[in-house]
């Protein structure tokens, strides 16, 4: 039977970790955003993209711009994708490491992240392709109902990134995520809603609190993942405690 978790359990456990490392996690979030946007504008300024692409990022990804400058956009998408993947890998690994160890060790996080580079790249690529197809479909259809319907499978597959960090293959990571989130999809969705609400409130505070709020969102999902998938040592210790409790009851009887 699949373990059930509650919103309060996830958020409370995530907050205990977050309050110890909020500064470095927020700085990491800020660094990810700065690097990605710096790469984006570097590619724009190094090509002959029109000035409105700089003023409006979405226009740089329009179909007209793609047809007029295909090579520039291949470079643009390639740079952004590679950077996003590498930084996301480090970010996910850092969140899971904090949840597991309640500390932040940069060298261990970096070395363990590199070991999961190719599986993480596979998961990241699959989700990116699906996201692109969804965005294109929504742009063509223009229906918000489709977006609402797609939230459910996205939530069910949201833990795949963490599975590959624990050594699961790409295909199995999606299968495990779908199986594990059965009965817990609503909990994960509500956790995301609460964290997004915190981000919206933070936007009214000079934008700076958005970075801690965004890092807390990822930490909450890492916490939920570890609650649903305890480490081997934790599972054995829990089973040992249960056995001791049963023995004590038998003795009393």
PASEBA-1860 file (N, C-alpha, C; in nm, 3 decimals):
! residues 253
1> XXXXXXXX> 0.084/-0.120/0.000/0.000/0.000/0.000/0.087/0.124/0.000 ~ 0.056/0.217/-0.088/0.137/0.336/-0.102/0.120/0.429/0.019 ~ 0.231/0.479/0.068/0.230/0.569/0.182/0.162/0.700/0.146 ~ 0.085/0.754/0.239/0.016/0.881/0.218/0.085/0.989/0.300 ~ 0.098/1.106/0.242/0.157/1.220/0.311/0.058/1.335/0.309 ~ 0.075/1.427/0.402/-0.015/1.542/0.411/0.060/1.670/0.379 ~ -0.013/1.773/0.346/0.047/1.902/0.313/0.123/1.958/0.432 ~ 0.063/1.950/0.550/0.128/2.005/0.669/0.258/1.932/0.701
9> XXXXXXXX> 0.260/1.800/0.684/0.382/1.723/0.708/0.494/1.767/0.615 ~ 0.462/1.780/0.488/0.563/1.816/0.389/0.616/1.957/0.414 ~ 0.527/2.052/0.431/0.570/2.191/0.447/0.643/2.214/0.578 ~ 0.599/2.150/0.685/0.668/2.165/0.814/0.808/2.107/0.809 ~ 0.821/1.987/0.750/0.952/1.925/0.739/1.044/2.005/0.647 ~ 0.988/2.057/0.537/1.068/2.139/0.445/1.114/2.267/0.512 ~ 1.027/2.326/0.593/1.062/2.452/0.658/1.174/2.433/0.759 ~ 1.177/2.317/0.828/1.285/2.290/0.922/1.421/2.289/0.853
17> XXXXXXXX> 1.424/2.234/0.732/1.549/2.235/0.656/1.575/2.373/0.597 ~ 1.469/2.438/0.552/1.484/2.565/0.482/1.539/2.674/0.574 ~ 1.493/2.679/0.697/1.535/2.787/0.786/1.683/2.776/0.822 ~ 1.741/2.656/0.804/1.883/2.639/0.831/1.970/2.680/0.713 ~ 1.915/2.673/0.591/1.996/2.696/0.471/1.929/2.791/0.373 ~ 1.840/2.876/0.420/1.763/2.961/0.329/1.852/3.058/0.253 ~ 1.958/3.104/0.315/2.042/3.204/0.249/2.117/3.146/0.130 ~ 2.179/3.031/0.149/2.257/2.973/0.039/2.166/2.918/-0.070
25> XXXXXXXX> 2.048/2.866/-0.032/1.953/2.818/-0.133/1.896/2.934/-0.214 ~ 1.871/3.046/-0.148/1.821/3.165/-0.219/1.928/3.219/-0.313 ~ 2.052/3.221/-0.266/2.162/3.267/-0.352/2.179/3.175/-0.472 ~ 2.160/3.046/-0.450/2.170/2.950/-0.560/2.059/2.973/-0.662 ~ 1.938/3.000/-0.614/1.826/3.028/-0.704/1.853/3.154/-0.785 ~ 1.900/3.257/-0.719/1.934/3.381/-0.788/2.043/3.358/-0.892 ~ 2.143/3.278/-0.857/2.251/3.250/-0.951/2.203/3.176/-1.075 ~ 2.112/3.081/-1.056/2.056/3.007/-1.170/1.986/3.102/-1.266
33> XXXXXXXX> 1.903/3.190/-1.212/1.828/3.283/-1.296/1.921/3.380/-1.367 ~ 2.020/3.431/-1.296/2.113/3.527/-1.355/2.192/3.464/-1.468 ~ 2.242/3.343/-1.447/2.323/3.275/-1.550/2.241/3.247/-1.675 ~ 2.118/3.199/-1.657/2.034/3.166/-1.772/2.000/3.291/-1.852 ~ 1.961/3.398/-1.783/1.927/3.521/-1.854/2.051/3.585/-1.916 ~ 2.166/3.574/-1.849/2.289/3.628/-1.906/2.325/3.557/-2.036 ~ 2.309/3.424/-2.036/2.335/3.348/-2.159/2.236/3.385/-2.268 ~ 2.111/3.405/-2.230/2.008/3.440/-2.327/2.041/3.571/-2.398
41> XXXXXXXX> 2.071/3.674/-2.320/2.099/3.804/-2.379/2.234/3.807/-2.449 ~ 2.327/3.722/-2.404/2.456/3.715/-2.473/2.438/3.663/-2.615 ~ 2.352/3.561/-2.630/2.325/3.507/-2.763/2.249/3.610/-2.848 ~ 2.155/3.679/-2.787/2.079/3.780/-2.861/2.170/3.890/-2.914 ~ 2.258/3.942/-2.829/2.345/4.052/-2.869/2.454/4.007/-2.966 ~ 2.483/3.877/-2.967/2.587/3.828/-3.058/2.531/3.789/-3.194 ~ 2.399/3.799/-3.212/2.336/3.768/-3.340/2.266/3.892/-3.391 ~ 2.196/3.877/-3.502/2.127/3.989/-3.564/1.978/3.988/-3.533
49> XXXXXXXX> 1.943/3.945/-3.413/1.804/3.944/-3.377/1.749/4.087/-3.368 ~ 1.624/4.108/-3.403/1.567/4.242/-3.396/1.562/4.293/-3.254 ~ 1.558/4.427/-3.240/1.563/4.488/-3.109/1.442/4.453/-3.025 ~ 1.328/4.424/-3.089/1.210/4.392/-3.010/1.224/4.256/-2.942 ~ 1.317/4.171/-2.992/1.342/4.045/-2.925/1.409/4.068/-2.790 ~ 1.485/4.177/-2.781/1.549/4.210/-2.655/1.448/4.273/-2.559 ~ 1.360/4.354/-2.613/1.261/4.421/-2.529/1.152/4.326/-2.484 ~ 1.121/4.227/-2.565/1.018/4.131/-2.530/1.071/3.990/-2.557
57> XXXXXXXX> 1.101/3.917/-2.449/1.165/3.786/-2.463/1.079/3.691/-2.544 ~ 0.947/3.696/-2.525/0.860/3.603/-2.595/0.867/3.621/-2.747 ~ 0.890/3.745/-2.792/0.896/3.768/-2.936/1.018/3.702/-2.998 ~ 1.120/3.679/-2.916/1.240/3.613/-2.968/1.213/3.468/-3.003 ~ 1.108/3.411/-2.946/1.073/3.272/-2.972/0.954/3.260/-3.067 ~ 0.920/3.366/-3.136/0.808/3.363/-3.229/0.845/3.283/-3.353 ~ 0.744/3.234/-3.425/0.768/3.153/-3.544/0.835/3.235/-3.654 ~ 0.797/3.365/-3.665/0.858/3.449/-3.768/1.008/3.464/-3.745
65> XXXXXXXX> 1.046/3.481/-3.618/1.188/3.495/-3.588/1.262/3.365/-3.613 ~ 1.198/3.253/-3.586/1.262/3.124/-3.610/1.288/3.101/-3.759 ~ 1.191/3.139/-3.842/1.208/3.119/-3.986/1.314/3.214/-4.043 ~ 1.325/3.333/-3.987/1.419/3.430/-4.041/1.562/3.405/-3.996 ~ 1.579/3.352/-3.875/1.713/3.330/-3.822/1.721/3.191/-3.757 ~ 1.714/3.085/-3.835/1.711/2.952/-3.775/1.839/2.915/-3.701 ~ 1.956/2.952/-3.756/2.083/2.917/-3.692/2.096/2.986/-3.557 ~ 2.059/3.113/-3.554/2.067/3.187/-3.427/1.979/3.125/-3.321
73> XXXXXXXX> 1.864/3.077/-3.361/1.773/3.020/-3.263/1.816/2.880/-3.221 ~ 1.882/2.807/-3.310/1.938/2.679/-3.270/2.043/2.700/-3.163 ~ 2.128/2.799/-3.184/2.230/2.833/-3.085/2.165/2.879/-2.956 ~ 2.064/2.965/-2.968/1.995/3.019/-2.852/1.932/2.907/-2.769 ~ 1.855/2.822/-2.833/1.790/2.714/-2.762/1.893/2.617/-2.704 ~ 1.999/2.591/-2.779/2.101/2.498/-2.731/2.170/2.549/-2.606 ~ 2.210/2.675/-2.607/2.279/2.733/-2.491/2.188/2.735/-2.370 ~ 2.065/2.781/-2.390/1.971/2.789/-2.278/1.939/2.650/-2.223
81> XXXXXXXX> 1.923/2.553/-2.313/1.889/2.418/-2.268/2.002/2.357/-2.186 ~ 2.125/2.366/-2.236/2.239/2.306/-2.166/2.259/2.371/-2.029 ~ 2.254/2.503/-2.026/2.271/2.573/-1.898/2.159/2.539/-1.801 ~ 2.036/2.537/-1.852/1.922/2.507/-1.766/1.934/2.367/-1.709 ~ 1.977/2.272/-1.791/1.992/2.134/-1.745/2.099/2.123/-1.638 ~ 2.216/2.181/-1.661/2.326/2.171/-1.567/2.294/2.239/-1.434 ~ 2.236/2.357/-1.443/2.203/2.430/-1.321/2.088/2.364/-1.246 ~ 1.990/2.310/-1.320/1.881/2.239/-1.255/1.932/2.113/-1.187
89> XXXXXXXX> 2.025/2.043/-1.252/2.085/1.924/-1.192/2.148/1.958/-1.057 ~ 2.226/2.065/-1.054/2.291/2.105/-0.930/2.188/2.149/-0.827 ~ 2.085/2.219/-0.872/1.981/2.270/-0.782/1.902/2.156/-0.719 ~ 1.860/2.059/-0.801/1.786/1.943/-0.749/1.874/1.860/-0.655 ~ 2.000/1.841/-0.693/2.091/1.764/-0.608/2.112/1.835/-0.475 ~ 2.125/1.967/-0.477/2.145/2.043/-0.354/2.023/2.032/-0.263 ~ 1.903/2.042/-0.320/1.781/2.032/-0.240/1.770/1.895/-0.175 ~ 1.796/1.790/-0.252/1.785/1.655/-0.197/1.895/1.629/-0.094
97> XXXXXXXX> 2.012/1.686/-0.116/2.123/1.669/-0.022/2.090/1.735/0.111 ~ 2.031/1.853/0.106/1.992/1.924/0.228/1.886/1.845/0.304 ~ 1.791/1.788/0.232/1.686/1.709/0.296/1.746/1.584/0.362 ~ 1.843/1.521/0.296/1.900/1.397/0.349/1.998/1.421/0.463 ~ 2.075/1.528/0.456/2.185/1.548/0.550/2.172/1.670/0.639 ~ 2.074/1.757/0.610/2.055/1.881/0.685/2.183/1.964/0.689 ~ 2.257/1.963/0.579/2.376/2.046/0.568/2.400/2.075/0.420 ~ 2.494/2.165/0.393/2.524/2.202/0.256/2.674/2.188/0.234
105> XXXXXXXX> 2.713/2.082/0.164/2.852/2.057/0.133/2.870/2.070/-0.018 ~ 2.931/2.179/-0.061/2.938/2.210/-0.203/3.012/2.104/-0.282 ~ 3.124/2.055/-0.231/3.205/1.958/-0.306/3.131/1.825/-0.322 ~ 3.064/1.778/-0.217/2.990/1.653/-0.226/2.869/1.667/-0.317 ~ 2.802/1.780/-0.310/2.687/1.803/-0.398/2.731/1.804/-0.543 ~ 2.840/1.871/-0.572/2.888/1.881/-0.710/2.932/1.744/-0.763 ~ 3.006/1.669/-0.683/3.055/1.538/-0.729/2.940/1.439/-0.749 ~ 2.843/1.438/-0.657/2.730/1.347/-0.671/2.638/1.388/-0.786
113> XXXXXXXX> 2.633/1.519/-0.814/2.551/1.566/-0.926/2.609/1.518/-1.059 ~ 2.741/1.521/-1.072/2.805/1.478/-1.197/2.779/1.330/-1.225 ~ 2.764/1.250/-1.120/2.740/1.107/-1.140/2.603/1.082/-1.203 ~ 2.511/1.176/-1.186/2.376/1.159/-1.240/2.351/1.246/-1.362 ~ 2.457/1.294/-1.425/2.443/1.391/-1.534/2.360/1.337/-1.649 ~ 2.397/1.220/-1.703/2.329/1.169/-1.823/2.186/1.124/-1.796 ~ 2.158/1.051/-1.687/2.017/1.020/-1.659/1.933/1.145/-1.637 ~ 1.989/1.243/-1.565/1.915/1.366/-1.540/1.890/1.439/-1.672
121> XXXXXXXX> 1.990/1.438/-1.761/1.974/1.500/-1.891/1.860/1.434/-1.968 ~ 1.850/1.301/-1.959/1.740/1.231/-2.027/1.604/1.272/-1.976 ~ 1.589/1.279/-1.842/1.461/1.321/-1.783/1.432/1.466/-1.820 ~ 1.533/1.550/-1.810/1.516/1.692/-1.841/1.477/1.713/-1.986 ~ 1.538/1.634/-2.075/1.507/1.645/-2.218/1.364/1.601/-2.246 ~ 1.322/1.490/-2.186/1.185/1.441/-2.208/1.082/1.542/-2.160 ~ 1.103/1.596/-2.041/1.007/1.693/-1.987/1.010/1.822/-2.067 ~ 1.127/1.863/-2.115/1.137/1.985/-2.195/1.063/1.970/-2.327
129> XXXXXXXX> 1.076/1.853/-2.390/1.006/1.828/-2.516/0.856/1.831/-2.495 ~ 0.811/1.762/-2.390/0.667/1.761/-2.360/0.618/1.902/-2.329 ~ 0.695/1.978/-2.252/0.656/2.115/-2.218/0.646/2.203/-2.343 ~ 0.741/2.185/-2.435/0.738/2.263/-2.559/0.616/2.229/-2.642 ~ 0.584/2.099/-2.649/0.465/2.057/-2.724/0.340/2.114/-2.660 ~ 0.335/2.111/-2.527/0.219/2.164/-2.456/0.204/2.314/-2.480 ~ 0.315/2.387/-2.471/0.311/2.531/-2.493/0.267/2.563/-2.635 ~ 0.316/2.487/-2.731/0.277/2.510/-2.870/0.129/2.480/-2.889
137> XXXXXXXX> 0.083/2.370/-2.826/-0.059/2.333/-2.837/-0.148/2.438/-2.774 ~ -0.108/2.486/-2.658/-0.186/2.590/-2.591/-0.188/2.718/-2.673 ~ -0.074/2.747/-2.741/-0.070/2.866/-2.825/-0.161/2.854/-2.945 ~ -0.174/2.732/-2.998/-0.261/2.711/-3.113/-0.408/2.706/-3.071 ~ -0.433/2.631/-2.961/-0.571/2.614/-2.917/-0.619/2.734/-2.837 ~ -0.528/2.784/-2.751/-0.564/2.898/-2.669/-0.664/2.865/-2.562 ~ -0.668/2.742/-2.519/-0.766/2.702/-2.419/-0.703/2.679/-2.284 ~ -0.756/2.739/-2.181/-0.704/2.720/-2.046/-0.744/2.583/-1.991
145> XXXXXXXX> -0.852/2.524/-2.045/-0.897/2.393/-1.999/-0.790/2.288/-2.023 ~ -0.723/2.298/-2.138/-0.617/2.202/-2.169/-0.505/2.212/-2.067 ~ -0.471/2.334/-2.028/-0.365/2.354/-1.930/-0.402/2.293/-1.796 ~ -0.528/2.308/-1.757/-0.574/2.251/-1.630/-0.566/2.099/-1.634 ~ -0.605/2.039/-1.747/-0.602/1.894/-1.759/-0.460/1.839/-1.758 ~ -0.364/1.919/-1.802/-0.226/1.873/-1.807/-0.154/1.886/-1.674 ~ -0.213/1.953/-1.578/-0.151/1.967/-1.447/-0.138/1.832/-1.378 ~ -0.241/1.749/-1.393/-0.242/1.619/-1.325/-0.124/1.530/-1.367
153> XXXXXXXX> -0.104/1.502/-1.497/0.011/1.418/-1.533/0.145/1.484/-1.498 ~ 0.149/1.617/-1.502/0.275/1.685/-1.468/0.308/1.662/-1.320 ~ 0.207/1.669/-1.233/0.229/1.644/-1.091/0.271/1.499/-1.069 ~ 0.208/1.407/-1.142/0.238/1.264/-1.125/0.382/1.231/-1.166 ~ 0.439/1.310/-1.257/0.575/1.284/-1.305/0.678/1.379/-1.245 ~ 0.636/1.458/-1.148/0.722/1.565/-1.095/0.838/1.514/-1.011 ~ 0.834/1.388/-0.968/0.941/1.334/-0.885/1.046/1.258/-0.964 ~ 1.032/1.254/-1.096/1.125/1.177/-1.179/1.268/1.228/-1.166
161> XXXXXXXX> 1.284/1.362/-1.153/1.419/1.419/-1.139/1.491/1.362/-1.017 ~ 1.417/1.345/-0.907/1.479/1.297/-0.785/1.513/1.148/-0.794 ~ 1.433/1.072/-0.867/1.460/0.930/-0.880/1.592/0.904/-0.952 ~ 1.620/0.980/-1.058/1.746/0.958/-1.130/1.865/0.998/-1.043 ~ 1.844/1.093/-0.951/1.952/1.129/-0.859/1.980/1.018/-0.759 ~ 1.883/0.930/-0.738/1.902/0.815/-0.650/1.942/0.690/-0.727 ~ 1.977/0.708/-0.855/2.032/0.595/-0.932/1.932/0.518/-1.014 ~ 1.809/0.565/-1.027/1.708/0.498/-1.108/1.725/0.538/-1.254
169> XXXXXXXX> 1.698/0.448/-1.347/1.710/0.479/-1.489/1.602/0.578/-1.531 ~ 1.619/0.633/-1.651/1.528/0.737/-1.699/1.385/0.686/-1.710 ~ 1.367/0.572/-1.779/1.233/0.518/-1.797/1.171/0.480/-1.664 ~ 1.250/0.413/-1.580/1.198/0.369/-1.451/1.167/0.488/-1.360 ~ 1.237/0.598/-1.378/1.211/0.715/-1.293/1.070/0.769/-1.317 ~ 1.027/0.771/-1.443/0.890/0.814/-1.473/0.788/0.714/-1.419 ~ 0.818/0.585/-1.433/0.727/0.483/-1.382/0.715/0.492/-1.230 ~ 0.831/0.507/-1.163/0.830/0.515/-1.018/0.759/0.641/-0.969
177> XXXXXXXX> 0.780/0.753/-1.040/0.713/0.877/-1.001/0.562/0.863/-1.014 ~ 0.518/0.800/-1.121/0.374/0.781/-1.142/0.314/0.688/-1.035 ~ 0.389/0.585/-0.999/0.341/0.492/-0.898/0.340/0.555/-0.760 ~ 0.448/0.625/-0.726/0.462/0.681/-0.593/0.360/0.791/-0.564 ~ 0.330/0.870/-0.665/0.238/0.982/-0.644/0.091/0.941/-0.647 ~ 0.065/0.812/-0.666/-0.074/0.766/-0.664/-0.132/0.788/-0.524 ~ -0.238/0.864/-0.516/-0.298/0.897/-0.388/-0.237/1.018/-0.321 ~ -0.126/1.070/-0.376/-0.059/1.187/-0.319/-0.052/1.304/-0.416
185> XXXXXXXX> -0.115/1.290/-0.533/-0.110/1.397/-0.632/-0.173/1.525/-0.579 ~ -0.284/1.513/-0.509/-0.350/1.631/-0.455/-0.263/1.700/-0.350 ~ -0.195/1.621/-0.269/-0.104/1.678/-0.168/0.008/1.758/-0.234 ~ 0.070/1.700/-0.337/0.177/1.770/-0.407/0.125/1.895/-0.476 ~ 0.006/1.885/-0.533/-0.053/2.001/-0.599/-0.079/2.114/-0.499 ~ -0.133/2.080/-0.383/-0.162/2.181/-0.281/-0.032/2.242/-0.226 ~ 0.072/2.160/-0.214/0.202/2.213/-0.172/0.253/2.315/-0.273 ~ 0.238/2.283/-0.402/0.280/2.375/-0.507/0.197/2.503/-0.504
193> XXXXXXXX> 0.067/2.490/-0.479/-0.020/2.607/-0.472/0.021/2.698/-0.357 ~ 0.047/2.639/-0.241/0.089/2.719/-0.125/0.221/2.791/-0.153 ~ 0.317/2.719/-0.212/0.447/2.780/-0.242/0.433/2.888/-0.348 ~ 0.348/2.865/-0.448/0.326/2.967/-0.551/0.259/3.090/-0.492 ~ 0.169/3.068/-0.398/0.106/3.181/-0.330/0.210/3.263/-0.254 ~ 0.303/3.193/-0.190/0.412/3.262/-0.121/0.496/3.343/-0.219 ~ 0.520/3.286/-0.338/0.595/3.358/-0.441/0.521/3.483/-0.487 ~ 0.389/3.472/-0.504/0.310/3.588/-0.547/0.315/3.697/-0.442
201> XXXXXXXX> 0.300/3.659/-0.316/0.310/3.757/-0.207/0.449/3.819/-0.205 ~ 0.551/3.737/-0.229/0.688/3.788/-0.227/0.714/3.889/-0.339 ~ 0.642/3.877/-0.450/0.661/3.969/-0.562/0.622/4.111/-0.525 ~ 0.537/4.125/-0.424/0.497/4.257/-0.379/0.595/4.316/-0.277 ~ 0.702/4.241/-0.251/0.803/4.286/-0.154/0.935/4.310/-0.226 ~ 0.932/4.391/-0.330/1.053/4.431/-0.404/1.123/4.314/-0.473 ~ 1.051/4.206/-0.500/1.099/4.091/-0.577/1.203/4.006/-0.507 ~ 1.280/4.060/-0.416/1.389/3.984/-0.354/1.340/3.859/-0.280
209> XXXXXXXX> 1.228/3.862/-0.206/1.183/3.739/-0.140/1.137/3.630/-0.235 ~ 1.127/3.659/-0.365/1.086/3.556/-0.461/1.188/3.443/-0.465 ~ 1.316/3.475/-0.452/1.420/3.373/-0.462/1.416/3.274/-0.346 ~ 1.399/3.318/-0.221/1.378/3.219/-0.114/1.251/3.138/-0.133 ~ 1.144/3.202/-0.180/1.017/3.130/-0.201/1.032/3.024/-0.308 ~ 1.105/3.055/-0.416/1.125/2.958/-0.524/1.210/2.840/-0.476 ~ 1.312/2.867/-0.397/1.394/2.758/-0.344/1.317/2.673/-0.245 ~ 1.225/2.734/-0.171/1.142/2.658/-0.077/1.049/2.563/-0.152
217> XXXXXXXX> 1.001/2.603/-0.269/0.915/2.517/-0.350/0.988/2.389/-0.388 ~ 1.112/2.401/-0.436/1.188/2.282/-0.474/1.220/2.198/-0.352 ~ 1.252/2.264/-0.242/1.283/2.190/-0.119/1.161/2.113/-0.068 ~ 1.042/2.170/-0.088/0.920/2.101/-0.046/0.899/1.974/-0.128 ~ 0.925/1.980/-0.259/0.910/1.860/-0.342/1.018/1.757/-0.309 ~ 1.140/1.803/-0.278/1.245/1.710/-0.237/1.208/1.642/-0.105 ~ 1.145/1.718/-0.015/1.101/1.662/0.112/0.991/1.558/0.091 ~ 0.895/1.591/0.004/0.788/1.497/-0.026/0.844/1.369/-0.088
225> XXXXXXXX> 0.941/1.385/-0.177/1.002/1.268/-0.240/1.067/1.178/-0.136 ~ 1.142/1.238/-0.044/1.212/1.155/0.055/1.114/1.093/0.154 ~ 1.004/1.159/0.183/0.901/1.098/0.269/0.841/0.975/0.203 ~ 0.823/0.982/0.072/0.765/0.870/-0.001/0.868/0.764/-0.036 ~ 0.996/0.803/-0.036/1.104/0.711/-0.071/1.217/0.726/0.029 ~ 1.201/0.674/0.150/1.308/0.688/0.251/1.434/0.614/0.208 ~ 1.548/0.666/0.252/1.675/0.600/0.222/1.679/0.464/0.290 ~ 1.764/0.375/0.237/1.766/0.238/0.286/1.794/0.232/0.436
233> XXXXXXXX> 1.889/0.312/0.481/1.922/0.314/0.623/1.806/0.360/0.708 ~ 1.734/0.462/0.659/1.620/0.514/0.734/1.509/0.410/0.740 ~ 1.485/0.338/0.629/1.381/0.236/0.627/1.413/0.123/0.723 ~ 1.543/0.081/0.727/1.582/-0.026/0.817/1.569/0.014/0.963 ~ 1.609/0.139/0.994/1.599/0.186/1.132/1.454/0.196/1.176 ~ 1.367/0.239/1.084/1.225/0.247/1.116/1.167/0.109/1.143 ~ 1.206/0.012/1.058/1.159/-0.125/1.078/1.210/-0.182/1.211 ~ 1.335/-0.147/1.247/1.393/-0.195/1.372/1.316/-0.139/1.492
241> XXXXXXXX> 1.282/-0.012/1.485/1.205/0.050/1.593/1.069/-0.017/1.607 ~ 1.006/-0.046/1.493/0.876/-0.112/1.497/0.887/-0.252/1.558 ~ 0.995/-0.324/1.523/1.014/-0.457/1.580/1.033/-0.450/1.731 ~ 1.109/-0.350/1.778/1.132/-0.333/1.920/1.001/-0.304/1.993 ~ 0.919/-0.219/1.929/0.791/-0.186/1.990/0.702/-0.310/2.003 ~ 0.702/-0.394/1.899/0.622/-0.516/1.902/0.673/-0.611/2.010 ~ 0.806/-0.620/2.024/0.865/-0.706/2.126/0.826/-0.660/2.265 ~ 0.831/-0.529/2.288/0.795/-0.474/2.418/0.649/-0.505/2.452
249> XXXXX> 0.564/-0.495/2.351/0.423/-0.525/2.375/0.405/-0.670/2.411 ~ 0.479/-0.759/2.341/0.468/-0.901/2.370/0.515/-0.934/2.511 ~ 0.625/-0.864/2.554/0.677/-0.889/2.688/0.577/-0.848/2.793 ~ 0.513/-0.730/2.770/0.415/-0.680/2.864/0.300/-0.778/2.876 ~ 0.258/-0.831/2.757/0.149/-0.927/2.760/0.188/-1.055/2.834
END
